Amino acid sequence: MKIAEIFILVLSSILLFSGCCINGVSYDYSATTKCLVEPERAHYRGGLIVNPAFNYGTEGWSPFGGAVIQEGISETGNRFVMVENRTNSLDSLSQKVQLEKGNLYSFSAWIQISKGSENESEIVSVMFKTSEGTLIPGGEVVAKQGCWSLLKGGIVANFSSPVEILLECRNTRVDIWADSLSMQPFTPEQWRTHQEESINKVRKSRVSLQLTYANETALDGAIVSIKQTKPGFPFGCGINHKILNSTGYQDWFTSRFRFTSFTNEMKWYSTEKKQGEENYVVADAMVEFAQQNGIFIRGHNILWDNPKMQPDWVKDLPPDELRDATIQRVNSVVSRYAGQLIGWDVVNENLHFRFFEDNLGENASAVFYSMTYSLDPDTILFMNEYNTIEDSTDQDSSAVRYKKKLEEILGFPGNENVKAGIGLQGHFGSGQPNIAYMRCELDILGTMGLPIWLTEVDLHKSPDQAKYLEEILREGFSHPAVEGIIIFGGPEVSGFYNMTLAGEDFINTEVGDVVDKLIDEWTSGDLEIAGDDEGFSEVLLFHGDYVATVNHPRTNSSTTVNFTVTKDTTGRSILVQIDA
């Protein structure tokens, strides 16, 4: 079978989360922010790579295109390779590695650029070239002059065949320096194991209950029943106006979710179809429904940078009138819902589109964040973008470019104290999701220290839709930088046709079963444990709110206590007393 006929999937590095490890090696995803005088050693001693640290000159490596490669030596004696004489973005060094069907391959390299960049930094990408000549991007890094930065990437394929590793930099005036390259295989089973290890580390805490009588004597032999009343991780689902007229839809939703985003009802083209005629009737009704049912709302969205997604009357406004109209829009919608939402998508998709920048100036997005912050300072303000985690070929929205744009917004005068968030839509195609590329992008964005939410997760229909959705959700839930997930799906009546979770009778589809399974799996459920002779009872619990009922079998006395488990709970004891 030809390689072009085989499904090829680009994935990213399997450098594990902070505290997790592969084959005993531990990695911190904050390494993506390091810029070192000398590079670190090659991960896994280079794995499949021949001469990963260039200790033997350029042995095992070949020039690609018109490039010239030669050995470099630092002042401390460290050896590396210099890629010179570049006239094409892909002119670089090259080495072939053999892939085996079913394995995941992590790639990493320490990269630096020579002088020649006006900005003193350039984006360098790893590309994987198949035997048929297909180039597949697999990750990138902002490489700088004078220090080494870590590039993480990788590939997985359902075939056995060689691929060629290349580096790409669009600025051909700079030389690429590389060192400590690595390509290491892992099995899908190892991947899943690492996800579970991460979940146990970042989503759970060990709780110690100290059981005593009021006179502080130990309550030995007591039975403790524990019930989780609220999950600590926000896992929600989008809704639309159809929920207002369907009690079945309402019951289906409220029995599962406590977090939501509206699909269209808060958008400008929904609330002001004609200039000056604002109508928030539907949006207000949906907010009221959510509040009555204890559901938290992400505001989606204030403005949209896509020129096609403006109200019709906005599209051809001259700049002065457009500026006035946007100021009115921001003031109107933000003031109306200030303090009632957990987040705002301020300028939607401003990596892919530039409607406001082209018409109002380069700082348009930053100004809108400043305005929103002044009106609603306690709400998280998100940049919300697609393809950052779901499509490695869309380099316009890569994590490196996302990070740069958000840093520019937050660096605008007056935005220093903005409570910012990272919104990643997660609209996946019908093929197998690139969950390792997804991890790489989350690693990069996680270094910003801001809350990351997957905001609109869905995927096109396919025979494996349920399986692929589970892979995406597990990857998101297991990543320590992700603080919430909103999926875009629902029962058939809702009209979420990409991802239908239940039929007309509200009986789950296979995809809906996956969602319910994970909701159940990611809560602690009802537990019953016994205290030891000294009155201590210890258990590992998911973060969230709990109620514990303690019964003593000899005295028939009992008490109930409420407590909350967070990442800070481990190492602390919760005191539970029963009157003697």
C-alpha positions, 0 to 999 in steps of 0.5 A, a space after each residue: 500500500 502506498 504511503 499516500 493511501 495510508 492515514 498519517 497522523 502528526 503528533 507531538 512530543 510525549 515529553 510528559 507533564 510535570 511529575 510524570 515520566 516515561 521509562 523513569 525519566 521525568 519532564 517538566 513542560 515548563 522546559 519549553 520556556 527555557 533559553 539556556 547558554 548550553 543545551 541539555 542532554 538529548 532525551 532518552 539518549 537520543 532514542 533512534 537518532 544516530 549521533 544525537 549530540 554530534 559527539 562524532 561530528 556530523 556522522 549520521 546526518 546529511 544536508 538537505 536542499 542547498 544547505 551546508 552542515 558543519 560542526 560547531 564547538 562552544 567555548 565550553 567544548 560542547 559540540 553541535 551542528 550549524 546549518 549554513 548557506 540556506 536559500 530555502 526555508 527547508 534547507 537544513 540537516 536531515 536524518 531518516 528514522 524507521 517507524 514501526 506500525 502502531 508506535 508513537 514517536 516523540 521528537 525533541 531538539 535544542 535549537 538556536 539561530 545565528 545573527 541575522 534576524 532583525 527580531 533576534 528570534 525566529 520560529 523553527 519547525 520540525 517537519 517529517 517528510 514521508 517517502 512519497 515527499 509529503 511534508 508534515 509539520 509536527 511542532 515549533 519553537 521560538 529560537 533565539 540568538 545567544 541561547 538554546 530553546 527546546 523544540 518538541 514534536 513528533 509523529 505517529 503512523 499506522 504503517 511501517 516506513 522511514 520518515 526524514 526529519 527536517 528543520 524549517 525556518 522561513 528567514 533564510 538569512 539566519 543559520 540554524 544551530 541544533 543539538 541534543 536531538 531525540 526520537 523515541 517510540 512509545 506504545 498507546 498503552 504507555 500513553 494511556 498509563 501516563 494519562 492516568 498517572 497525571 490524572 491521579 496527580 493533578 485531579 485528585 488529592 489524598 484526604 485524611 479524616 481524623 475521627 474523634 469523640 467530642 472529648 477528643 478520644 479516638 473514634 476507632 471502628 467508625 464507618 465513614 460514608 462519603 458522597 461527592 456533591 459537586 465536581 471540582 473540574 468544570 466539564 460542561 456542554 454548549 446550549 442554544 435557544 432550543 433548550 428554552 422550549 423543550 423540557 426534555 432537553 432541559 432535563 437531559 442537560 441539567 442532569 449532567 452539566 453545571 457549565 455551559 456556553 451559548 452557541 450564538 445567542 450572545 453574539 453581536 449578530 444575534 442581539 443587534 440585527 439592525 443598528 440601534 435595535 438591541 434585543 437580548 430577550 433570548 439571551 436573557 432567558 437563557 441566562 435566567 434558565 442557567 442561573 435557576 439551575 446552578 449552571 455557570 456560563 462562559 460568555 461567547 462572544 463580545 466581538 468576532 474578528 471574522 469579517 463574514 460574522 459581523 451583523 450585516 449593517 456593520 460590514 461596510 461601516 467607515 472606520 469612525 462609525 465602526 469605532 463608535 458601533 464597537 464601543 457601544 457593543 462592548 459597553 452594552 453586552 458586557 455591562 448587561 452581564 457583568 458579574 454573572 459570567 465566569 469568562 468572556 471570549 473578547 475577540 473571537 478568532 483574532 489569529 485567523 482574522 483581522 476585521 477590526 485590526 484592518 479597520 481600526 488599527 493593529 491594537 484593536 483587540 488589545 483595546 477591546 480587552 482593556 474596555 472589557 476589563 474596565 467594565 467587568 474586572 473580575 471575569 476571566 477574559 479569553 482569547 478563543 481560537 481554533 486549530 491550535 490543538 487540533 490541526 498541526 498544518 494550520 501554523 497560523 494558529 499554532 501555540 507559539 503564535 497564540 502565545 505571542 498574540 496574547 502577550 501583545 494584548 496583555 502588554 498593551 498599556 492598561 492591560 497589566 492586571 487583566 485576568 486572562 484565559 486561554 480558550 482553545 475551541 477544539 473542532 476536530 475533523 473526522 480522522 483520528 485526533 492528533 492528541 500528542 500534538 495537542 499535548 505539545 501545544 498545551 505544554 507551550 501554552 501552559 508555560 504562560 501560567 494562565 487558565 486553559 479551557 477547551 471551549 467548543 470541543 466536537 468532531 465530525 461524524 465518523 464510525 470512530 467518533 465516540 472513540 476519538 472523542 474519548 481520546 480528546 477528552 482524556 488528553 484534555 482532562 489529564 493535562 495539568 494546565 487545562 482548567 475546564 472543558 466545554 463540549 459542543 453537542 447535545 440531544 437531537 432536538 438541540 441541533 448539534 448535528 456534528 456531535 449528537 449525544 442523544 436521540 429524539 427520545 433522549 436515549 444516549 447515542 454511542 457518543 453520549 455514552 462516552 460522555 456519561 462514562 467519563 462524567 462518572 469516571 471523573 467523580 469519586 462516587 459513593 464510598 464507604 471506608 472504616 477508621 483505624 484504631 487511632 481514628 484515622 481514615 484516608 482516601 484518594 478523592 477527586 477534587 470537589 465538594 463532599 459530604 461525609 457521614 460517620 457512624 459508630 457501630 457500637 454507640 449508634 451515634 453519627 454525624 455529618 460534615 461537609 468538606 472540599 477537596 482541592 490540590 492543596 488538601 493533600 497533607 491536611 487532616 479533616 477533623 470529624 467529631 461525634 458527641 459522646 
